[in-house]
Amino acid sequence: MKNHQQAKSWLDILQEQLKVDIDCMDPNETRRLLPFKPHDQTSNQRLPYEQMVAPENQELFLETAKELKDKGWEAILEQMSAQLCAKHIANIQGRVLLQTSASYAYDTEKIVTQARSYARELERVGITKNRICIKISCTGPALAASHILLKEGIRTLGTSLFSVAQAIAVSQAECLSISPYYNLPWYHSNPDLWPDVEDPALEHPMTPRIIQIMQTYRRLERETGRAQPMLKPASFKSAREAMAMGELGCDHATIPEDILQQLSLLRADTNPPPGYPYGSAHNGGIPARLAHLADTDPLAGRGWDAKLARADIDYLSDNGVALTETIEQDPVTARGLHEALEAFKANEVQSRVVIEEVLKQV
């Protein structure tokens, strides 16, 4: 007879290591996939569009379009996004997240205005600020919005994040959390480029940057006495990658439906995840078998000088000029940020087109 430990799924193990967030806005899928309530529900420009055009939401979509037909497509999209969160809130333990427009990534004032609008719409449907988090891009002007919103009780998450410098800027912005992309955007658009390794915690090129962010945050917390943003990596392409976040000691992992399905079906007794059972941690808090990765950066190329981004630079002053310069000096981060923003802009165009088509009918 198998014991309890042997009968565990990968998802069971991961849930013991961190808080599972769901990369999905469909309440039916959440209930179907998970035997427990996930912690947070993330979002971006793609997820509201997919739910807005889903047959089960057509009546709500039409009603919202009729109600706000004179206020423009953005007002309709914002209210629909809040309504979709309201349909999902009972299925999660923590916060719902909505993402500010990628078109506003370099405009602090517009980000603040939209975040306030999201907060109003969410509160209107019964979701209080302590269950809200607004996603903002990790540019200097965008992160500058965080301090303004924090004074109003609106927490933020830094997204489109690829580097230690961006993570330090998020800390300076006093965001609640960050979501580093584990896989770069072009790994999704061109699967041939994806590093589909057997042991992502040890072999994936983004792992060293995750480790460096974690170590930097631990040091900053000791030095400043201030809690640092929670680490909530996203952009996974395999169950092995999601499991690596548990071994690394991340706070959360944001996981899409297909990966959750894989995690629930894989059994630890017959097919243990890489590195499992997990060994002891290095004195820096990183698993001992991975500690050497803190001194590497495959994404930086051969010319990397092994020096981490400086934490004594004010990355947000003068509209974030220091962060902009640092991003431009790192080709992977510059390209990653650009491609992420362009993809979100394309998703937003999809929403605008479908909303304007509906407006013709009402």
C-alpha positions, 0 to 999 in steps of 0.5 A: 500500500502506498503511503501518503508521501508517495501518493502526492502529485507535483501540485501537492508538493508545490502547494506545500512550498509556495502559494499557487496563483492562477493565470486564469479568469474563468471561474469554471476552469479554476474549480475544475483544475484545482482541489483547493482555492488558489491564492491570487488571480492574475490578469493581463490584456489577453485574459479579459479579452478571452472572457469578454468574448466567451459565450457565457459572458455575452449577456454581461458584455452587451449590458455593459456596452449599453450602459457605458456606450457614451463613455468609450471603449476603455470604460467598457473594458475596465468595467467588464474586467471588474465584473469578470473579477467579481465572478471569480473572487469567491474561487480565490483566497487573496487578491484579483489583479488587473493590468494597466495599459501597455500603452501607458507604460511611460506615462505616470499620470495615465497609469495613476488615473487608470489604476484609480478607475480599476479600483473604483470599478472593483469596489463598485462590484464589492471587491475591497482594496485589500483584495486588489492589486494593480499590475504596472510595467517595470519602467521608471515612469510606470513604477513612479505611480506606485508611491502615489497609489500606495498613499490611496491604499492601492497596492501594485505589482511590477510586471514585464520584469527581466532583471535585478535592476528592475527588481530593485526599482520595484523595491524602491517603488514599494510595490507589493510584489513582482512577477519576473518572466521565467521564460522570455517572450520569444521563447513563447513565439518561437518554441525552438528557442525555448530552453526545455531543460530537464532540471530548470532550477539548475539549468534554465538561464533565468534561474540565476537572475531569480536567485540574484533578485532573492538574495538582493531582497534579503540584503535590502530587508536586512539593511533597510528593515523594510519588507521587500516585494513578494516574488511571484514568477510567471511565464512557465512552459512546463511543469518542471519550471513551475516546480523549480519555483518551489525549490528556489523558495519563491513566495508565489508562482503564477501558473496557467491552466495547462501547467496546473493540469500537468502538475495535478497528473504527475505523481511524485512517487513514480516520477519525482520532480527534479531535485526532489526531495529537496535538500538543505538551503545554503546559508544565503537561503538558496538550496545548496545545489544551486548556490553557485548560480548566484555568481552566473548570468547566462543571459548577460553573455560572455562579457558579464563582469559578475557584478549585480545591479547597484542598489544605491542608485535611485532608479525612479528619480527624474522620471526613472531615467536611471532605470531606463538607462540600465534597461537599455544596457541589458539587451535581454531586458530591453528586448523582453520589455519591448516584446511584452509591451507590444504583445499586450498592446496587440491584445488591447487592440483586440478588445477595442475592436470587439467592443466597438463592434458591439457598440454598433449593435447597441 
